[in-house]
Amino acid sequence: MADGAAYERIAGPETAPLLFLCDHASNAVPRRYGDLGLDPVQFTRHIAYDIGAAALTRALAAEFRAPAVLGKWSRLLIDLNRGPDDPTIVMKISDGALIPVNAAANEAEIAHRIAAYHTPYHAEIRRTIDASLSAGMPPSLVSMHSFTPAWKGTPRPWHVGVLWDRDPRLAVPLIEAFRAEEGLVVGDNEPYHGRLEDDTMWTHGTLRDLPHALIEVRQDLIAGEDGVARMAALVAWALRRALAQGGLRA
């Protein structure tokens, strides 16, 4: 994929009640970086992107006729869900894989990646939010991610997880909505926690006092088109129920 814009934007009305985000949508790398010194098989793994998250984000944006912003490049290039000062914004080792080009990256190179890929992505999110606020319609933010079925050999029992920090307006009724689905194992700040300062939800949700939640879906459930369609229907149902229960715009 040629170098260019740092994000993919899905258009939607400024009055839409939701804005969907997908930080780790892609496993692509700009041509100037080649393969980052990695075996190509590494780009099929979770270290390169959140498998299935982009397709799920697009399906949900279509379902709600809402705007979405998706990262265009691999998290191996730069992690869009980290603050600019986070030492893990450019990973040198990820889940046992050394990333040679990143290991050799100096401060100037990291600053370039932030300016070229991280800053424009977050500027586009900010611009989209500003447009909604100008229209008098503050959006609720939904960030879509996915997680591996097992970690270091230990199976993960959750089908979905909702990550959140201090704002319960969307996250808590969303957890309750998912838990109403029989047989669904739901994580409350599992398999990760949502208390990471300067991440995407902190930057655009917490600091701007907008309702928000990060949804994690287990990757084996959205690895194919049928799985994405099933999970999109479930997430859409849960979001509508959560928005209504939380007194938020649906």
C-alpha beads as a LAMMPS data file, in Angstrom:
LAMMPS data file: protein, C-alpha beads

250 atoms
249 bonds

1 atom types
1 bond types

-500.0 500.0 xlo xhi
-500.0 500.0 ylo yhi
-500.0 500.0 zlo zhi

Masses

1 110.0

Atoms # bond

1 1 1 0.000 0.000 0.000
2 1 1 1.396 3.399 -0.960
3 1 1 2.085 6.040 1.648
4 1 1 -0.548 8.741 2.035
5 1 1 -3.311 9.618 4.467
6 1 1 -2.905 8.335 8.002
7 1 1 -6.516 7.251 8.318
8 1 1 -9.596 5.997 6.532
9 1 1 -12.700 8.087 7.077
10 1 1 -16.231 6.782 6.680
11 1 1 -18.572 9.694 6.141
12 1 1 -21.656 10.174 8.254
13 1 1 -23.941 13.023 9.265
14 1 1 -22.753 15.461 11.898
15 1 1 -25.967 14.713 13.784
16 1 1 -25.202 10.978 14.142
17 1 1 -25.382 9.808 17.766
18 1 1 -22.229 7.678 17.504
19 1 1 -18.676 8.018 16.238
20 1 1 -16.856 4.730 15.645
21 1 1 -13.070 4.507 15.929
22 1 1 -10.645 1.716 15.079
23 1 1 -7.038 2.368 16.069
24 1 1 -5.625 -0.983 14.966
25 1 1 -7.591 -1.500 11.755
26 1 1 -4.753 -2.306 9.357
27 1 1 -1.670 -4.488 9.026
28 1 1 -0.257 -2.379 6.161
29 1 1 3.028 -0.460 6.300
30 1 1 4.071 2.465 4.069
31 1 1 6.407 1.393 1.266
32 1 1 9.327 3.369 2.638
33 1 1 9.454 0.974 5.613
34 1 1 9.310 -2.250 3.612
35 1 1 8.519 -5.111 5.988
36 1 1 10.171 -3.478 9.020
37 1 1 12.704 -6.318 8.855
38 1 1 10.056 -8.888 9.797
39 1 1 9.037 -12.195 8.283
40 1 1 5.763 -11.508 6.391
41 1 1 3.943 -14.050 8.559
42 1 1 4.208 -11.613 11.466
43 1 1 1.811 -9.286 9.663
44 1 1 -0.920 -11.917 9.911
45 1 1 -0.686 -11.915 13.709
46 1 1 -2.332 -9.789 16.353
47 1 1 0.906 -7.858 16.821
48 1 1 0.266 -6.165 13.464
49 1 1 -3.446 -5.329 13.808
50 1 1 -6.685 -6.190 15.562
51 1 1 -7.980 -9.039 13.427
52 1 1 -11.588 -8.482 12.343
53 1 1 -11.918 -5.089 14.021
54 1 1 -11.934 -3.044 10.813
55 1 1 -14.663 -5.115 9.169
56 1 1 -16.735 -4.936 12.343
57 1 1 -16.258 -1.168 12.546
58 1 1 -17.368 -0.703 8.942
59 1 1 -20.435 -2.883 9.511
60 1 1 -21.446 -0.909 12.587
61 1 1 -20.894 2.448 10.893
62 1 1 -23.174 1.279 8.077
63 1 1 -25.784 -0.033 10.518
64 1 1 -25.966 3.263 12.424
65 1 1 -25.236 5.462 9.393
66 1 1 -22.549 7.002 11.554
67 1 1 -19.089 8.367 10.811
68 1 1 -15.990 6.331 11.552
69 1 1 -12.246 6.928 11.603
70 1 1 -9.929 3.957 11.120
71 1 1 -6.147 3.892 11.295
72 1 1 -4.552 3.185 7.929
73 1 1 -1.264 1.658 9.080
74 1 1 -0.130 -1.208 11.261
75 1 1 0.384 -0.863 14.979
76 1 1 3.883 -2.186 14.225
77 1 1 4.588 1.168 12.566
78 1 1 3.022 3.247 15.340
79 1 1 0.388 2.531 17.971
80 1 1 -2.441 5.020 17.562
81 1 1 -3.881 3.987 20.930
82 1 1 -0.924 5.466 22.808
83 1 1 -0.049 9.018 23.754
84 1 1 2.837 10.711 21.939
85 1 1 5.058 10.422 25.025
86 1 1 4.362 6.728 25.618
87 1 1 7.581 4.685 25.214
88 1 1 5.563 1.873 23.590
89 1 1 4.200 4.078 20.792
90 1 1 6.804 2.451 18.506
91 1 1 7.302 -1.112 19.698
92 1 1 10.747 -2.684 19.439
93 1 1 9.561 -6.124 20.599
94 1 1 5.962 -7.354 20.479
95 1 1 4.850 -10.721 21.861
96 1 1 8.300 -12.216 21.350
97 1 1 8.909 -10.732 17.893
98 1 1 11.830 -8.324 17.505
99 1 1 11.012 -5.556 15.000
100 1 1 14.450 -4.724 13.545
101 1 1 13.623 -1.398 11.865
102 1 1 11.886 -0.182 15.024
103 1 1 14.751 -1.337 17.224
104 1 1 17.043 0.925 15.206
105 1 1 14.657 3.914 15.205
106 1 1 16.068 7.043 16.837
107 1 1 14.163 9.946 18.396
108 1 1 13.972 11.790 15.088
109 1 1 12.390 8.792 13.361
110 1 1 9.860 8.316 16.131
111 1 1 9.012 12.030 15.984
112 1 1 8.517 11.702 12.226
113 1 1 6.110 8.803 12.624
114 1 1 4.133 10.699 15.250
115 1 1 3.867 13.757 12.997
116 1 1 3.080 11.785 9.831
117 1 1 0.679 9.127 11.139
118 1 1 -0.370 9.620 14.776
119 1 1 -1.119 13.354 14.789
120 1 1 -3.274 13.377 11.606
121 1 1 -5.344 10.423 12.825
122 1 1 -6.199 12.098 16.098
123 1 1 -6.697 15.450 14.386
124 1 1 -9.345 13.834 12.172
125 1 1 -11.128 12.396 15.208
126 1 1 -11.023 15.834 16.826
127 1 1 -12.341 17.495 13.667
128 1 1 -15.235 15.030 13.441
129 1 1 -16.163 15.592 17.071
130 1 1 -15.934 19.358 16.653
131 1 1 -18.307 19.200 13.680
132 1 1 -20.871 17.300 15.754
133 1 1 -20.521 19.715 18.658
134 1 1 -20.976 22.654 16.290
135 1 1 -24.197 21.010 15.104
136 1 1 -25.334 20.772 18.736
137 1 1 -25.126 16.962 18.747
138 1 1 -22.383 15.627 21.057
139 1 1 -21.559 12.064 19.927
140 1 1 -20.921 8.972 22.013
141 1 1 -17.583 7.413 21.091
142 1 1 -17.180 3.689 20.445
143 1 1 -13.677 2.318 19.887
144 1 1 -13.503 -1.155 18.328
145 1 1 -10.700 -3.616 19.115
146 1 1 -10.166 -7.379 19.152
147 1 1 -8.175 -9.768 21.315
148 1 1 -6.583 -13.183 20.899
149 1 1 -8.469 -16.301 22.079
150 1 1 -5.492 -17.258 24.250
151 1 1 -2.573 -15.419 25.817
152 1 1 0.710 -17.180 26.561
153 1 1 -1.049 -20.528 26.324
154 1 1 -3.967 -19.633 28.603
155 1 1 -7.423 -19.573 26.983
156 1 1 -9.422 -16.397 27.456
157 1 1 -13.034 -17.092 28.454
158 1 1 -14.550 -13.786 27.369
159 1 1 -16.423 -13.357 24.109
160 1 1 -16.463 -9.572 24.427
161 1 1 -15.068 -7.049 26.856
162 1 1 -15.903 -3.434 27.585
163 1 1 -13.028 -1.230 28.715
164 1 1 -13.655 2.013 30.535
165 1 1 -12.175 4.362 33.115
166 1 1 -14.225 6.925 35.031
167 1 1 -17.245 7.604 32.800
168 1 1 -19.996 4.987 33.262
169 1 1 -22.628 6.580 31.011
170 1 1 -22.156 4.261 28.046
171 1 1 -19.823 1.564 29.354
172 1 1 -21.889 0.303 32.301
173 1 1 -25.229 -0.072 30.473
174 1 1 -23.297 -1.630 27.583
175 1 1 -21.842 -4.277 29.887
176 1 1 -25.323 -4.920 31.255
177 1 1 -26.740 -5.217 27.732
178 1 1 -24.112 -7.759 26.677
179 1 1 -24.684 -9.752 29.872
180 1 1 -28.367 -10.011 29.015
181 1 1 -27.365 -12.205 26.048
182 1 1 -27.535 -15.820 27.238
183 1 1 -24.241 -17.672 27.082
184 1 1 -22.144 -14.590 26.343
185 1 1 -19.120 -14.213 28.627
186 1 1 -18.526 -10.492 29.107
187 1 1 -15.429 -8.812 30.528
188 1 1 -15.672 -5.650 32.605
189 1 1 -12.226 -4.153 31.955
190 1 1 -11.143 -7.599 30.758
191 1 1 -9.000 -8.844 29.095
192 1 1 -7.416 -5.391 29.442
193 1 1 -8.240 -2.359 31.543
194 1 1 -9.416 0.975 30.229
195 1 1 -7.411 3.167 32.567
196 1 1 -4.619 4.257 30.259
197 1 1 -3.997 7.993 30.275
198 1 1 -3.441 9.569 26.858
199 1 1 -4.961 6.644 24.955
200 1 1 -7.671 7.297 22.371
201 1 1 -10.627 7.116 24.750
202 1 1 -8.883 9.269 27.345
203 1 1 -7.935 11.896 24.759
204 1 1 -11.257 12.168 22.958
205 1 1 -13.725 10.879 25.541
206 1 1 -12.542 11.586 29.080
207 1 1 -10.890 14.933 28.399
208 1 1 -13.861 16.151 26.331
209 1 1 -16.531 14.761 28.672
210 1 1 -18.127 12.648 25.950
211 1 1 -19.741 9.259 26.686
212 1 1 -17.439 6.508 25.442
213 1 1 -16.538 2.853 25.617
214 1 1 -13.932 0.566 24.101
215 1 1 -15.339 -2.761 22.897
216 1 1 -13.015 -5.765 22.637
217 1 1 -14.209 -8.802 20.638
218 1 1 -12.452 -12.167 20.642
219 1 1 -10.777 -12.624 17.292
220 1 1 -12.027 -16.117 16.493
221 1 1 -15.588 -14.733 16.581
222 1 1 -14.917 -12.186 13.826
223 1 1 -12.291 -13.920 11.694
224 1 1 -14.691 -14.316 8.737
225 1 1 -17.604 -12.522 7.103
226 1 1 -20.283 -14.609 8.804
227 1 1 -18.771 -13.992 12.218
228 1 1 -18.500 -10.266 11.571
229 1 1 -22.154 -10.132 10.509
230 1 1 -23.304 -12.013 13.624
231 1 1 -21.205 -9.919 15.977
232 1 1 -22.192 -6.655 14.280
233 1 1 -25.845 -7.508 14.886
234 1 1 -25.141 -8.312 18.537
235 1 1 -23.059 -5.195 19.160
236 1 1 -25.634 -2.991 17.411
237 1 1 -28.397 -4.430 19.586
238 1 1 -26.333 -3.942 22.743
239 1 1 -25.422 -0.379 21.790
240 1 1 -29.041 0.581 21.146
241 1 1 -30.109 -0.885 24.476
242 1 1 -27.207 0.801 26.298
243 1 1 -27.874 4.184 24.734
244 1 1 -31.521 3.994 25.744
245 1 1 -30.739 2.844 29.286
246 1 1 -28.063 5.495 29.687
247 1 1 -30.363 8.267 28.497
248 1 1 -28.052 8.946 25.538
249 1 1 -28.976 9.770 21.962
250 1 1 -29.744 6.673 19.882

Bonds

1 1 1 2
2 1 2 3
3 1 3 4
4 1 4 5
5 1 5 6
6 1 6 7
7 1 7 8
8 1 8 9
9 1 9 10
10 1 10 11
11 1 11 12
12 1 12 13
13 1 13 14
14 1 14 15
15 1 15 16
16 1 16 17
17 1 17 18
18 1 18 19
19 1 19 20
20 1 20 21
21 1 21 22
22 1 22 23
23 1 23 24
24 1 24 25
25 1 25 26
26 1 26 27
27 1 27 28
28 1 28 29
29 1 29 30
30 1 30 31
31 1 31 32
32 1 32 33
33 1 33 34
34 1 34 35
35 1 35 36
36 1 36 37
37 1 37 38
38 1 38 39
39 1 39 40
40 1 40 41
41 1 41 42
42 1 42 43
43 1 43 44
44 1 44 45
45 1 45 46
46 1 46 47
47 1 47 48
48 1 48 49
49 1 49 50
50 1 50 51
51 1 51 52
52 1 52 53
53 1 53 54
54 1 54 55
55 1 55 56
56 1 56 57
57 1 57 58
58 1 58 59
59 1 59 60
60 1 60 61
61 1 61 62
62 1 62 63
63 1 63 64
64 1 64 65
65 1 65 66
66 1 66 67
67 1 67 68
68 1 68 69
69 1 69 70
70 1 70 71
71 1 71 72
72 1 72 73
73 1 73 74
74 1 74 75
75 1 75 76
76 1 76 77
77 1 77 78
78 1 78 79
79 1 79 80
80 1 80 81
81 1 81 82
82 1 82 83
83 1 83 84
84 1 84 85
85 1 85 86
86 1 86 87
87 1 87 88
88 1 88 89
89 1 89 90
90 1 90 91
91 1 91 92
92 1 92 93
93 1 93 94
94 1 94 95
95 1 95 96
96 1 96 97
97 1 97 98
98 1 98 99
99 1 99 100
100 1 100 101
101 1 101 102
102 1 102 103
103 1 103 104
104 1 104 105
105 1 105 106
106 1 106 107
107 1 107 108
108 1 108 109
109 1 109 110
110 1 110 111
111 1 111 112
112 1 112 113
113 1 113 114
114 1 114 115
115 1 115 116
116 1 116 117
117 1 117 118
118 1 118 119
119 1 119 120
120 1 120 121
121 1 121 122
122 1 122 123
123 1 123 124
124 1 124 125
125 1 125 126
126 1 126 127
127 1 127 128
128 1 128 129
129 1 129 130
130 1 130 131
131 1 131 132
132 1 132 133
133 1 133 134
134 1 134 135
135 1 135 136
136 1 136 137
137 1 137 138
138 1 138 139
139 1 139 140
140 1 140 141
141 1 141 142
142 1 142 143
143 1 143 144
144 1 144 145
145 1 145 146
146 1 146 147
147 1 147 148
148 1 148 149
149 1 149 150
150 1 150 151
151 1 151 152
152 1 152 153
153 1 153 154
154 1 154 155
155 1 155 156
156 1 156 157
157 1 157 158
158 1 158 159
159 1 159 160
160 1 160 161
161 1 161 162
162 1 162 163
163 1 163 164
164 1 164 165
165 1 165 166
166 1 166 167
167 1 167 168
168 1 168 169
169 1 169 170
170 1 170 171
171 1 171 172
172 1 172 173
173 1 173 174
174 1 174 175
175 1 175 176
176 1 176 177
177 1 177 178
178 1 178 179
179 1 179 180
180 1 180 181
181 1 181 182
182 1 182 183
183 1 183 184
184 1 184 185
185 1 185 186
186 1 186 187
187 1 187 188
188 1 188 189
189 1 189 190
190 1 190 191
191 1 191 192
192 1 192 193
193 1 193 194
194 1 194 195
195 1 195 196
196 1 196 197
197 1 197 198
198 1 198 199
199 1 199 200
200 1 200 201
201 1 201 202
202 1 202 203
203 1 203 204
204 1 204 205
205 1 205 206
206 1 206 207
207 1 207 208
208 1 208 209
209 1 209 210
210 1 210 211
211 1 211 212
212 1 212 213
213 1 213 214
214 1 214 215
215 1 215 216
216 1 216 217
217 1 217 218
218 1 218 219
219 1 219 220
220 1 220 221
221 1 221 222
222 1 222 223
223 1 223 224
224 1 224 225
225 1 225 226
226 1 226 227
227 1 227 228
228 1 228 229
229 1 229 230
230 1 230 231
231 1 231 232
232 1 232 233
233 1 233 234
234 1 234 235
235 1 235 236
236 1 236 237
237 1 237 238
238 1 238 239
239 1 239 240
240 1 240 241
241 1 241 242
242 1 242 243
243 1 243 244
244 1 244 245
245 1 245 246
246 1 246 247
247 1 247 248
248 1 248 249
249 1 249 250
